[in-house]
Amino acid sequence: MVNLYQKLQSIQAKTGAISKTERNKFQNYKYFTEQQALNILKPLLAEQKLTLTFSDGIDNFAREKHEKE
């Protein structure tokens, strides 16, 4: 029986290099989008019968502390 770590390792091995195709014009650096990553990962996750979930609850965001607080 294949465990979760073996499945994740299989996905990682098949992912390969991700090309940074987008460019930030203001700070002059290249990046890839979340959608590009999902387009690569979703078929590999399905192959291993794994699901990726997201949460955007308030607890998931960093909070900056202001000097007056």
Secondary structure by P-SEA (a helix, b strand, c coil): cccaaaaaaaaaaacccccccccccccccccccaaaaaaacaaaaaaacbbbbbbbccccbbbbbcccc
